[in-house]
């Protein structure tokens, strides 16, 4: 009885050894084909990984680089010399999904005099301007308190003003009279562009020292796209 039971088990073991031997012998004889197939699979996986990187990562990196150039959306009045109202700025903001909006900064420009020399004030949402302008080189700090300003580099050099200095800005109230307001330099901005010839302050400070109300010169926004 024991011999009869052992014979089927031995046959099974023998068949398994035979199959294993056949498979190994086949692989050994077709080694070059197997290596070629493995190389083809490896190359295919590499190409696929590269395509996935190009599709997802390259556009994101490009978007990041483009973001360094500042706002990618400018809203301006349709007529030369016109203006935007606060309601219009809010309407534009509402059209951009919250998860796509990086920053929005309305700008209001006003002529002024400092030490009897004409300059241009730029009232804005300073937090939005900071988000929109990662390429600005700031020496010092962005304004955080009332009557603090960010001074263009060229103006700071001309007036010989340093961080922490106080200076007086004269603006027109619209009735032929001027108002004098003291401001403090919280920092200077260097861009190599027109920003160096502006005096940046909060919108509240600008409207408080002038007769302008509910009016914007333009609106700058940064919006994320798929590339960002």
C-alpha positions as CSV (number, residue, x, y, z in Angstrom):
1,X,0.0,0.0,0.0
2,X,2.8,2.4,0.9
3,X,4.5,1.8,-2.4
4,X,1.3,2.4,-4.3
5,X,0.9,5.8,-2.5
6,X,4.5,6.8,-3.1
7,X,4.4,6.2,-6.8
8,X,1.8,9.0,-7.7
9,X,3.7,11.4,-5.5
10,X,7.0,10.6,-7.2
11,X,5.4,11.0,-10.6
12,X,4.1,14.5,-9.6
13,X,7.5,15.5,-8.3
14,X,9.1,14.2,-11.5
15,X,6.7,16.1,-13.6
16,X,7.3,19.3,-11.7
17,X,11.1,18.9,-12.1
18,X,10.6,18.2,-15.7
19,X,8.5,21.3,-16.3
20,X,11.0,23.4,-14.3
21,X,13.9,22.0,-16.3
22,X,12.1,22.8,-19.6
23,X,11.3,26.3,-18.5
24,X,14.9,27.0,-17.4
25,X,16.3,25.4,-20.5
26,X,14.0,27.5,-22.7
27,X,15.1,30.7,-20.9
28,X,18.7,29.7,-21.3
29,X,18.4,29.1,-25.0
30,X,16.4,32.3,-25.5
31,X,18.4,34.5,-23.2
32,X,19.0,37.2,-25.8
33,X,15.3,37.4,-26.5
34,X,14.5,37.7,-22.8
35,X,17.0,40.4,-22.3
36,X,15.6,42.3,-25.3
37,X,12.1,42.0,-23.9
38,X,13.2,43.3,-20.4
39,X,15.1,46.2,-22.0
40,X,12.0,47.1,-24.1
41,X,9.8,47.1,-21.0
42,X,12.4,49.3,-19.1
43,X,12.6,51.7,-22.0
44,X,8.8,51.9,-22.3
45,X,8.5,52.6,-18.6
46,X,11.2,55.3,-18.8
47,X,9.5,57.0,-21.8
48,X,6.1,56.8,-20.1
49,X,7.5,58.4,-16.9
50,X,9.1,61.2,-19.0
51,X,5.8,61.9,-20.8
52,X,3.9,62.1,-17.5
53,X,6.5,64.5,-16.1
54,X,6.2,66.7,-19.2
55,X,2.4,66.7,-19.1
56,X,2.2,67.6,-15.4
57,X,5.4,69.0,-14.1
58,X,6.7,71.2,-17.0
59,X,3.5,73.3,-17.3
60,X,3.6,73.8,-13.5
61,X,7.2,75.0,-13.6
62,X,6.4,77.3,-16.5
63,X,3.5,78.7,-14.6
64,X,5.8,79.3,-11.6
65,X,8.3,81.1,-13.8
66,X,5.6,83.3,-15.5
67,X,4.3,84.2,-12.0
68,X,7.6,85.8,-11.2
69,X,6.8,88.5,-13.8
70,X,3.8,89.8,-11.8
71,X,0.1,90.1,-12.5
72,X,-1.2,88.3,-15.6
73,X,-4.5,90.1,-15.7
74,X,-5.0,93.9,-16.0
75,X,-8.5,95.5,-15.9
76,X,-8.5,99.0,-17.2
77,X,-11.2,101.6,-18.1
78,X,-12.5,101.4,-21.6
79,X,-12.0,105.1,-22.2
80,X,-8.7,107.0,-21.9
81,X,-8.6,108.9,-18.7
82,X,-11.5,107.0,-17.3
83,X,-11.7,105.1,-14.0
84,X,-13.0,102.0,-12.4
85,X,-15.4,102.1,-9.5
86,X,-15.2,99.8,-6.4
87,X,-18.3,98.0,-7.6
88,X,-16.6,97.2,-10.9
89,X,-13.5,95.9,-9.1
90,X,-15.7,93.7,-6.9
91,X,-17.5,92.4,-9.9
92,X,-14.2,91.4,-11.5
93,X,-13.1,89.7,-8.3
94,X,-16.3,87.7,-8.1
95,X,-15.8,86.3,-11.6
96,X,-12.5,84.7,-10.6
97,X,-12.9,81.5,-8.5
98,X,-11.4,81.8,-5.0
99,X,-9.1,78.9,-5.6
100,X,-7.7,80.4,-8.8
101,X,-7.1,83.9,-7.4
102,X,-3.5,84.5,-6.2
103,X,-3.9,88.2,-5.5
104,X,-5.7,91.3,-6.7
105,X,-4.6,94.9,-6.3
106,X,-6.6,97.9,-7.5
107,X,-4.4,101.0,-8.1
108,X,-5.3,104.6,-7.8
109,X,-2.7,107.2,-9.0
110,X,-2.6,110.8,-7.7
111,X,-0.2,113.6,-8.4
112,X,1.6,115.1,-5.4
113,X,4.6,117.2,-4.4
114,X,7.4,116.3,-2.1
115,X,9.9,119.2,-1.4
116,X,8.2,121.1,-4.2
117,X,9.0,118.4,-6.7
118,X,6.2,116.5,-8.5
119,X,5.8,112.8,-7.9
120,X,3.1,110.2,-8.4
121,X,1.4,108.4,-5.5
122,X,0.1,104.9,-6.0
123,X,-2.6,103.9,-3.6
124,X,-3.3,100.1,-3.6
125,X,-4.2,97.1,-1.6
126,X,-0.7,96.4,-0.3
127,X,-1.3,92.8,0.6
128,X,-2.6,92.1,-2.9
129,X,0.3,94.0,-4.5
130,X,2.8,91.9,-2.5
131,X,1.2,88.7,-3.8
132,X,1.1,90.0,-7.3
133,X,4.7,91.2,-7.4
134,X,7.2,88.4,-6.2
135,X,9.9,89.9,-8.5
136,X,10.0,93.2,-6.5
137,X,13.2,93.6,-4.6
138,X,12.2,95.1,-1.2
139,X,14.8,96.7,1.1
140,X,13.2,97.1,4.5
141,X,9.5,96.1,4.9
142,X,6.2,96.4,3.2
143,X,4.0,99.1,4.9
144,X,2.0,97.6,7.8
145,X,0.8,100.7,9.6
146,X,-1.1,103.8,8.6
147,X,1.1,106.5,6.9
148,X,3.8,104.1,6.1
149,X,4.9,104.0,2.4
150,X,7.0,101.9,0.1
151,X,9.3,104.3,-1.8
152,X,10.6,103.7,-5.3
153,X,14.4,103.4,-5.4
154,X,14.9,106.3,-7.7
155,X,12.8,108.6,-5.5
156,X,14.6,107.5,-2.3
157,X,17.9,108.2,-4.0
158,X,16.9,111.6,-5.3
159,X,15.4,112.8,-2.0
160,X,18.1,111.0,0.0
161,X,15.5,109.3,2.2
162,X,16.3,106.2,4.2
163,X,14.2,103.5,5.9
164,X,12.5,105.1,8.9
165,X,12.7,108.7,7.6
166,X,9.8,111.1,7.7
167,X,8.8,113.3,4.8
168,X,5.8,115.5,3.9
169,X,3.5,114.9,0.9
170,X,1.4,117.8,-0.5
171,X,-1.7,116.8,-2.4
172,X,-4.6,118.7,-3.8
173,X,-8.0,118.4,-2.2
174,X,-9.8,119.4,-5.4
175,X,-10.9,122.9,-4.2
176,X,-7.6,124.6,-5.1
177,X,-6.2,124.0,-1.7
178,X,-3.4,121.6,-0.7
179,X,-3.1,119.3,2.3
180,X,0.2,118.3,3.8
181,X,0.5,114.8,5.3
182,X,3.6,113.3,6.9
183,X,4.6,109.7,5.9
184,X,7.3,107.3,7.1
185,X,9.5,105.2,4.8
186,X,9.0,101.5,5.7
187,X,11.0,100.3,2.7
188,X,12.2,100.9,-0.8
189,X,11.4,98.9,-4.0
190,X,13.8,98.1,-6.8
191,X,12.5,96.6,-10.0
192,X,14.4,98.3,-12.8
193,X,11.1,99.7,-14.1
194,X,8.5,102.4,-13.5
195,X,7.8,101.2,-10.0
196,X,11.0,102.9,-8.9
197,X,9.4,106.3,-9.6
198,X,6.3,105.8,-7.5
199,X,5.4,106.2,-3.9
200,X,3.2,103.2,-2.8
201,X,0.8,103.5,0.1
202,X,-2.5,102.0,1.2
203,X,-5.6,103.0,-0.5
204,X,-7.0,104.4,2.8
205,X,-4.0,106.7,3.2
206,X,-4.3,108.1,-0.3
207,X,-8.0,108.8,-0.2
208,X,-7.6,110.4,3.2
209,X,-5.1,112.9,1.9
210,X,-6.9,113.6,-1.4
211,X,-10.4,114.3,-2.8
212,X,-10.6,111.1,-4.7
213,X,-13.4,108.6,-3.7
214,X,-14.7,105.4,-5.1
215,X,-12.4,105.5,-8.2
216,X,-9.6,103.2,-9.4
217,X,-7.1,103.8,-12.2
218,X,-6.6,100.1,-13.0
219,X,-6.9,96.7,-11.4
220,X,-4.1,94.1,-11.4
221,X,-4.7,90.5,-10.6
222,X,-2.8,87.2,-10.7
223,X,-4.9,84.2,-11.6
224,X,-3.8,80.5,-11.5
225,X,-4.3,78.5,-14.6
226,X,-3.6,74.8,-15.3
227,X,0.0,75.9,-16.1
228,X,0.4,77.4,-12.6
